[in-house]
Amino acid sequence: MKQIIFIFAMIFLSGAASAQTVSRSFEPAAEKQPASLVPATAEKHVESKNYPAAVELNERAVEKINKENDYRSAIVLFRQAIETMPDCLVCRYNLGRAYIQIKNYDEAIAIFRELVKTTPVPANRYFSLGEALSKKKLYAESITFFQKALAIEPNDPIALCILSISLYYIKDYAQALKYVDDAIRLKPDLFQAHCNRGVTLHALNRHQDALESLNRALTLKPDSAEVHSNLGAVLTELGKNKQAQKHLTEALRLDPDYKYAIYNLAVNYLEQGKRLPARENLNRLEIIDQDLAEQLKKEFSRDYVINASQATPR
């Protein structure tokens, strides 16, 4: 059986996020740090002479992100803020978010594990730990923290959507569908949720419903390489190779180095008995991702039986 790759449309939270998500991305430090963010043992530091300096460093770091998208420089500033005032929990939170953005998930997890020990814990701390764990592929553990975040803010479509991804990866497809449906109910225009719903429905063998969800995602974001690649994957598995090829080609027009579309297009060509263009895509993939290229090589050894209907345009 051919191996097609699906990819979730991830939600990236940054300093430039929408008003809905910005409170969970990067936080300005208040004139006085909220008492809820400071453990009792550190309360004496709130009025310390170091606090204004920490605030200024934190603000400069947030500005680096919002205006320049420069996370690495921001990390240096966040760390300086923490050195200036070790109990600046907002600074620690922002440092953890920045590490997520540069994919340093180990550092982010370590930071948020400490932050969720404070009392009380805001939902965004639980959410961020869950997100970092999920991106580290520690899906089962991530679910625990997403659920803690949702216990505080049950109507958070972003948390619901990303929780559904973790559930998908532990193969609890029914629960994954439930949570992504909840996310869509709360935010109908969240294109990532519609894309991820399509992937989940495909896993449940509800292929027509999967296509409908992916087409809805495409309506919301026509320039998404992820959505085009997923549509191509579903259509390839349904044997609609020419339609699939159109979407996969579009995914690569949008993102020429999108490795999953390159992979899926090669499998699509193999389905049609076109080994030469499949080999050309393998050559492209070898430059971008050796591990994925090795997986694709296994597809070349499979026995693809191409009948007349598959060999002609659809």
VOPAGU-2260 file (C-alpha; in pm, 1 decimal, decimal comma):
REM VOPAGU-2260
SITE   aa  ch    i         X         Y         Z
SITE  MET   A    0       0,0       0,0       0,0
SITE  LYS   A    1     134,7     341,6     -96,0
SITE  GLN   A    2     250,5     573,3     178,7
SITE  ILE   A    3     107,0     924,3     144,9
SITE  ILE   A    4     206,7    1198,1     388,7
SITE  PHE   A    5     -40,7    1438,9     545,9
SITE  ILE   A    6      66,4    1747,7     731,9
SITE  PHE   A    7    -129,7    1951,7     981,3
SITE  ALA   A    8    -168,5    2323,6     930,2
SITE  MET   A    9      -4,1    2448,3    1248,0
SITE  ILE   A   10     -98,5    2760,9    1433,4
SITE  PHE   A   11     204,1    2977,1    1501,9
SITE  LEU   A   12     157,3    3229,7    1779,3
SITE  SER   A   13     384,2    3529,5    1760,9
SITE  GLY   A   14     406,9    3885,6    1872,4
SITE  ALA   A   15     221,1    3987,3    1559,1
SITE  ALA   A   16     -66,9    3750,0    1624,8
SITE  SER   A   17    -428,0    3855,1    1613,4
SITE  ALA   A   18    -594,0    4012,6    1912,2
SITE  GLN   A   19    -743,3    3677,1    1992,9
SITE  THR   A   20    -407,9    3507,5    2042,3
SITE  VAL   A   21    -168,0    3787,5    2132,5
SITE  SER   A   22    -222,7    3750,1    2506,9
SITE  ARG   A   23     -73,4    3401,8    2484,9
SITE  SER   A   24     221,2    3497,3    2272,5
SITE  PHE   A   25     439,4    3779,1    2401,9
SITE  GLU   A   26     338,3    3988,0    2699,1
SITE  PRO   A   27     437,7    4340,2    2789,0
SITE  ALA   A   28     532,5    4377,1    3150,7
SITE  ALA   A   29     282,1    4589,4    3339,1
SITE  GLU   A   30     372,8    4904,8    3530,3
SITE  LYS   A   31     346,1    4681,6    3832,8
SITE  GLN   A   32     374,4    4308,5    3771,5
SITE  PRO   A   33      36,7    4144,0    3848,6
SITE  ALA   A   34      45,5    3970,6    4184,2
SITE  SER   A   35     -96,0    3654,6    4027,8
SITE  LEU   A   36     225,7    3616,5    3828,3
SITE  VAL   A   37     458,7    3640,8    4127,5
SITE  PRO   A   38     503,6    3362,3    4383,5
SITE  ALA   A   39     467,9    3474,4    4745,4
SITE  THR   A   40     836,9    3416,7    4815,5
SITE  ALA   A   41     929,4    3665,8    4544,2
SITE  GLU   A   42     678,1    3937,5    4631,0
SITE  LYS   A   43     942,2    4162,0    4787,4
SITE  HIS   A   44    1107,6    4197,0    4444,8
SITE  VAL   A   45     807,4    4363,7    4280,4
SITE  GLU   A   46     901,2    4702,9    4419,7
SITE  SER   A   47    1276,1    4647,7    4384,9
SITE  LYS   A   48    1494,9    4893,8    4198,1
SITE  ASN   A   49    1568,1    4623,4    3937,8
SITE  TYR   A   50    1209,7    4591,4    3820,7
SITE  PRO   A   51    1203,0    4897,7    3586,1
SITE  ALA   A   52    1516,8    4771,0    3411,7
SITE  ALA   A   53    1359,9    4428,5    3362,6
SITE  VAL   A   54    1046,0    4591,9    3221,9
SITE  GLU   A   55    1250,9    4792,3    2973,8
SITE  LEU   A   56    1445,9    4486,5    2855,5
SITE  ASN   A   57    1124,5    4287,9    2818,6
SITE  GLU   A   58     963,6    4568,2    2615,8
SITE  ARG   A   59    1266,2    4593,5    2387,3
SITE  ALA   A   60    1252,8    4217,9    2327,4
SITE  VAL   A   61     881,0    4223,6    2245,3
SITE  GLU   A   62     945,7    4511,5    2004,1
SITE  LYS   A   63    1220,9    4308,8    1834,2
SITE  ILE   A   64     964,5    4036,9    1769,8
SITE  ASN   A   65     672,1    4256,7    1670,3
SITE  LYS   A   66     865,8    4485,1    1437,7
SITE  GLU   A   67    1154,3    4272,6    1312,7
SITE  ASN   A   68    1048,2    3912,0    1373,1
SITE  ASP   A   69    1390,4    3872,4    1535,9
SITE  TYR   A   70    1347,4    3599,6    1796,8
SITE  ARG   A   71    1714,1    3532,1    1860,7
SITE  SER   A   72    1789,3    3892,6    1954,7
SITE  ALA   A   73    1473,4    3892,1    2166,4
SITE  ILE   A   74    1594,1    3582,1    2351,5
SITE  VAL   A   75    1913,7    3764,4    2449,3
SITE  LEU   A   76    1707,1    4054,0    2585,8
SITE  PHE   A   77    1460,6    3829,4    2769,6
SITE  ARG   A   78    1750,8    3649,7    2934,5
SITE  GLN   A   79    1904,2    3981,4    3036,9
SITE  ALA   A   80    1569,5    4082,8    3186,8
SITE  ILE   A   81    1560,9    3760,0    3388,1
SITE  GLU   A   82    1919,4    3811,8    3506,6
SITE  THR   A   83    1818,7    4159,5    3618,5
SITE  MET   A   84    1508,9    4031,5    3796,9
SITE  PRO   A   85    1490,5    3650,5    3832,5
SITE  ASP   A   86    1128,2    3666,0    3948,9
SITE  CYS   A   87     995,1    3836,3    3635,5
SITE  LEU   A   88     759,4    3558,4    3532,8
SITE  VAL   A   89     631,5    3750,2    3232,2
SITE  CYS   A   90     991,7    3761,9    3106,5
SITE  ARG   A   91    1027,1    3387,7    3160,3
SITE  TYR   A   92     701,4    3321,5    2981,2
SITE  ASN   A   93     809,7    3532,5    2683,9
SITE  LEU   A   94    1146,9    3357,2    2675,4
SITE  GLY   A   95     969,1    3021,3    2657,9
SITE  ARG   A   96     745,2    3145,0    2374,4
SITE  ALA   A   97    1051,4    3267,5    2184,8
SITE  TYR   A   98    1219,8    2928,7    2221,7
SITE  ILE   A   99     909,1    2763,6    2073,3
SITE  GLN   A  100     931,2    2996,7    1774,7
SITE  ILE   A  101    1293,1    2896,4    1700,1
SITE  LYS   A  102    1203,1    2528,6    1759,0
SITE  ASN   A  103    1417,1    2489,9    2068,8
SITE  TYR   A  104    1149,2    2284,2    2239,1
SITE  ASP   A  105    1369,7    2141,9    2516,1
SITE  GLU   A  106    1444,2    2489,7    2652,1
SITE  ALA   A  107    1078,4    2589,6    2618,9
SITE  ILE   A  108     958,2    2279,7    2802,0
SITE  ALA   A  109    1203,2    2338,2    3088,0
SITE  ILE   A  110    1082,5    2696,9    3127,4
SITE  PHE   A  111     712,6    2615,7    3120,4
SITE  ARG   A  112     749,9    2319,7    3355,6
SITE  GLU   A  113     871,3    2568,7    3613,7
SITE  LEU   A  114     607,0    2828,4    3530,5
SITE  VAL   A  115     317,6    2585,9    3584,6
SITE  LYS   A  116     438,2    2536,0    3941,9
SITE  THR   A  117     330,7    2891,4    4030,2
SITE  THR   A  118      -8,0    2951,7    4192,4
SITE  PRO   A  119    -242,5    3036,7    4033,6
SITE  VAL   A  120    -141,4    2928,3    3683,2
SITE  PRO   A  121    -285,7    3124,7    3388,5
SITE  ALA   A  122    -423,3    2909,8    3106,5
SITE  ASN   A  123    -159,2    3031,3    2863,3
SITE  ARG   A  124     117,2    2868,5    3073,5
SITE  TYR   A  125     -51,9    2528,8    3052,1
SITE  PHE   A  126    -122,6    2585,4    2683,8
SITE  SER   A  127     238,9    2676,7    2606,3
SITE  LEU   A  128     373,3    2370,8    2785,6
SITE  GLY   A  129     125,9    2154,0    2595,4
SITE  GLU   A  130     227,2    2314,5    2267,1
SITE  ALA   A  131     599,3    2264,4    2328,5
SITE  LEU   A  132     544,5    1901,3    2428,4
SITE  SER   A  133     328,7    1841,0    2121,0
SITE  LYS   A  134     592,1    1986,9    1889,8
SITE  LYS   A  135     849,6    1767,4    2063,6
SITE  LYS   A  136     616,9    1475,4    1971,2
SITE  LEU   A  137     541,0    1403,1    2336,0
SITE  TYR   A  138     174,9    1389,5    2244,9
SITE  ALA   A  139      29,9    1192,6    2535,6
SITE  GLU   A  140     182,8    1427,2    2791,8
SITE  SER   A  141      85,0    1736,3    2596,0
SITE  ILE   A  142    -281,6    1637,1    2614,4
SITE  THR   A  143    -275,5    1667,3    2994,0
SITE  PHE   A  144    -165,8    2030,9    2979,9
SITE  PHE   A  145    -400,6    2128,3    2697,5
SITE  GLN   A  146    -685,7    1989,7    2906,4
SITE  LYS   A  147    -569,2    2192,4    3208,2
SITE  ALA   A  148    -566,3    2505,4    2991,9
SITE  LEU   A  149    -915,9    2428,0    2865,6
SITE  ALA   A  150   -1041,5    2372,8    3219,0
SITE  ILE   A  151    -960,0    2741,5    3275,3
SITE  GLU   A  152   -1059,7    2872,6    2929,5
SITE  PRO   A  153   -1295,4    2612,4    2776,3
SITE  ASN   A  154   -1384,2    2826,7    2474,9
SITE  ASP   A  155   -1031,6    2866,8    2338,8
SITE  PRO   A  156   -1040,5    2756,3    1971,3
SITE  ILE   A  157    -660,7    2760,2    1936,8
SITE  ALA   A  158    -609,0    2522,2    2228,2
SITE  LEU   A  159    -890,0    2297,4    2101,1
SITE  CYS   A  160    -736,9    2285,0    1755,4
SITE  ILE   A  161    -384,8    2199,8    1870,6
SITE  LEU   A  162    -516,7    1947,1    2124,1
SITE  SER   A  163    -686,4    1770,1    1833,4
SITE  ILE   A  164    -346,3    1728,4    1666,4
SITE  SER   A  165    -200,6    1551,3    1969,9
SITE  LEU   A  166    -505,2    1325,0    1986,0
SITE  TYR   A  167    -464,4    1243,7    1617,4
SITE  TYR   A  168    -105,9    1136,4    1668,4
SITE  ILE   A  169    -199,7     895,0    1945,6
SITE  LYS   A  170    -464,9     765,1    1699,7
SITE  ASP   A  171    -764,5     878,9    1901,3
SITE  TYR   A  172    -928,8    1004,6    1584,8
SITE  ALA   A  173   -1281,4    1026,5    1723,4
SITE  GLN   A  174   -1174,7    1256,8    2008,1
SITE  ALA   A  175    -953,9    1455,3    1772,7
SITE  LEU   A  176   -1255,3    1517,4    1549,4
SITE  LYS   A  177   -1466,3    1622,8    1846,8
SITE  TYR   A  178   -1218,1    1887,5    1958,1
SITE  VAL   A  179   -1149,2    2024,1    1612,1
SITE  ASP   A  180   -1525,2    2049,0    1554,1
SITE  ASP   A  181   -1550,2    2246,6    1878,7
SITE  ALA   A  182   -1276,1    2479,2    1753,7
SITE  ILE   A  183   -1465,1    2539,4    1428,5
SITE  ARG   A  184   -1789,3    2602,8    1615,7
SITE  LEU   A  185   -1614,1    2875,0    1815,2
SITE  LYS   A  186   -1415,6    3019,2    1524,5
SITE  PRO   A  187   -1562,4    2917,3    1186,3
SITE  ASP   A  188   -1292,8    3100,5     988,2
SITE  LEU   A  189    -996,2    2920,8    1149,9
SITE  PHE   A  190    -856,9    2766,7     834,4
SITE  GLN   A  191    -608,7    2545,1    1021,6
SITE  ALA   A  192    -899,1    2375,9    1198,8
SITE  HIS   A  193   -1070,7    2294,9     867,8
SITE  CYS   A  194    -744,0    2161,7     724,5
SITE  ASN   A  195    -680,8    1946,3    1031,0
SITE  ARG   A  196   -1041,1    1827,5    1028,9
SITE  GLY   A  197    -985,5    1704,0     674,4
SITE  VAL   A  198    -677,1    1507,1     778,0
SITE  THR   A  199    -865,8    1355,5    1072,8
SITE  LEU   A  200   -1168,1    1262,1     861,5
SITE  HIS   A  201    -936,5    1091,8     614,7
SITE  ALA   A  202    -795,8     881,5     900,1
SITE  LEU   A  203   -1155,0     783,3     981,4
SITE  ASN   A  204   -1200,9     675,4     615,5
SITE  ARG   A  205   -1454,9     951,2     557,7
SITE  HIS   A  206   -1287,1    1060,4     237,7
SITE  GLN   A  207   -1563,7    1271,1      85,0
SITE  ASP   A  208   -1608,5    1460,9     411,2
SITE  ALA   A  209   -1230,5    1505,1     423,3
SITE  LEU   A  210   -1233,4    1663,7      78,3
SITE  GLU   A  211   -1513,7    1898,5     181,2
SITE  SER   A  212   -1321,9    2015,6     487,5
SITE  LEU   A  213   -1001,1    2064,6     291,5
SITE  ASN   A  214   -1184,9    2258,0      22,5
SITE  ARG   A  215   -1334,6    2477,8     293,7
SITE  ALA   A  216    -982,9    2539,9     427,8
SITE  LEU   A  217    -872,3    2626,6      75,3
SITE  THR   A  218   -1154,8    2878,6      42,4
SITE  LEU   A  219   -1033,3    3047,0     360,3
SITE  LYS   A  220    -665,9    3041,3     260,5
SITE  PRO   A  221    -607,1    2971,1    -110,7
SITE  ASP   A  222    -230,9    3021,6     -76,9
SITE  SER   A  223    -176,0    2743,3     178,4
SITE  ALA   A  224      76,0    2487,5      55,2
SITE  GLU   A  225     -31,4    2254,7     339,0
SITE  VAL   A  226    -393,4    2248,5     222,9
SITE  HIS   A  227    -303,0    2191,2    -142,1
SITE  SER   A  228     -65,2    1910,6     -43,9
SITE  ASN   A  229    -329,9    1743,6     173,3
SITE  LEU   A  230    -588,7    1771,7    -102,5
SITE  GLY   A  231    -340,0    1611,8    -339,1
SITE  ALA   A  232    -276,5    1331,2     -91,0
SITE  VAL   A  233    -646,6    1250,0     -45,3
SITE  LEU   A  234    -716,2    1265,5    -418,3
SITE  THR   A  235    -416,2    1040,6    -491,3
SITE  GLU   A  236    -546,5     780,1    -247,3
SITE  LEU   A  237    -887,0     801,5    -415,7
SITE  GLY   A  238    -719,3     734,2    -749,6
SITE  LYS   A  239    -794,5    1082,9    -885,6
SITE  ASN   A  240    -438,6    1134,6    -991,4
SITE  LYS   A  241    -476,0    1423,1   -1234,3
SITE  GLN   A  242    -677,8    1630,8    -987,9
SITE  ALA   A  243    -426,9    1543,2    -717,8
SITE  GLN   A  244    -136,2    1643,9    -939,0
SITE  LYS   A  245    -292,1    1986,2    -993,5
SITE  HIS   A  246    -303,6    2055,7    -619,0
SITE  LEU   A  247      43,4    1917,6    -552,0
SITE  THR   A  248     189,6    2126,9    -831,7
SITE  GLU   A  249      17,8    2433,8    -687,9
SITE  ALA   A  250     159,4    2356,4    -342,8
SITE  LEU   A  251     507,7    2359,6    -494,7
SITE  ARG   A  252     439,0    2679,2    -684,8
SITE  LEU   A  253     352,7    2839,5    -351,0
SITE  ASP   A  254     649,3    2682,3    -173,3
SITE  PRO   A  255     906,8    2524,9    -409,8
SITE  ASP   A  256    1086,1    2348,9    -122,6
SITE  TYR   A  257     775,5    2211,8      47,0
SITE  LYS   A  258     907,0    1864,7     109,9
SITE  TYR   A  259     575,5    1690,2     175,6
SITE  ALA   A  260     431,9    1809,0    -154,7
SITE  ILE   A  261     747,6    1691,1    -334,9
SITE  TYR   A  262     709,0    1351,0    -169,2
SITE  ASN   A  263     337,7    1322,6    -243,5
SITE  LEU   A  264     382,5    1434,1    -603,2
SITE  ALA   A  265     645,1    1162,0    -654,2
SITE  VAL   A  266     402,5     899,4    -518,7
SITE  ASN   A  267     134,1    1041,0    -746,0
SITE  TYR   A  268     362,8     998,2   -1047,1
SITE  LEU   A  269     440,8     641,8    -940,4
SITE  GLU   A  270      67,0     572,7    -924,8
SITE  GLN   A  271      48,4     676,1   -1289,8
SITE  GLY   A  272     351,3     470,7   -1387,3
SITE  LYS   A  273     559,1     783,0   -1450,6
SITE  ARG   A  274     885,3     683,2   -1290,7
SITE  LEU   A  275    1102,5     950,7   -1457,4
SITE  PRO   A  276     923,4    1255,8   -1307,3
SITE  ALA   A  277     891,8    1061,4    -981,4
SITE  ARG   A  278    1270,3    1014,6    -985,1
SITE  GLU   A  279    1318,2    1387,6   -1050,7
SITE  ASN   A  280    1115,2    1465,6    -739,1
SITE  LEU   A  281    1320,2    1215,5    -540,9
SITE  ASN   A  282    1635,0    1398,0    -651,8
SITE  ARG   A  283    1485,0    1726,7    -529,9
SITE  LEU   A  284    1392,3    1570,9    -197,9
SITE  GLU   A  285    1741,3    1432,2    -142,0
SITE  ILE   A  286    1870,8    1789,4    -132,0
SITE  ILE   A  287    1605,5    1903,6     117,3
SITE  ASP   A  288    1543,6    1610,0     353,2
SITE  GLN   A  289    1751,5    1292,3     344,0
SITE  ASP   A  290    1525,6    1099,7     583,8
SITE  LEU   A  291    1213,7    1170,3     380,9
SITE  ALA   A  292    1403,7    1084,8      63,6
SITE  GLU   A  293    1493,9     744,5     208,8
SITE  GLN   A  294    1126,1     685,7     285,8
SITE  LEU   A  295    1035,3     779,8     -69,8
SITE  LYS   A  296    1292,9     534,8    -209,5
SITE  LYS   A  297    1089,7     253,8     -54,4
SITE  GLU   A  298     795,5     360,6    -268,8
SITE  PHE   A  299    1002,2     296,4    -581,2
SITE  SER   A  300    1039,3     -67,7    -480,9
SITE  ARG   A  301     666,3    -124,7    -446,8
SITE  ASP   A  302     470,3    -293,8    -722,8
SITE  TYR   A  303     246,3     -24,9    -863,6
SITE  VAL   A  304     -13,7    -183,7   -1088,0
SITE  ILE   A  305    -134,5      79,5   -1331,1
SITE  ASN   A  306    -451,0      -0,8   -1525,9
SITE  ALA   A  307    -569,4     181,8   -1834,9
SITE  SER   A  308    -799,4     416,5   -1644,4
SITE  GLN   A  309    -517,1     524,7   -1415,9
SITE  ALA   A  310    -284,3     587,2   -1706,3
SITE  THR   A  311    -518,3     830,0   -1882,1
SITE  PRO   A  312    -612,8    1183,2   -1780,8
SITE  ARG   A  313    -904,5    1214,8   -1541,2
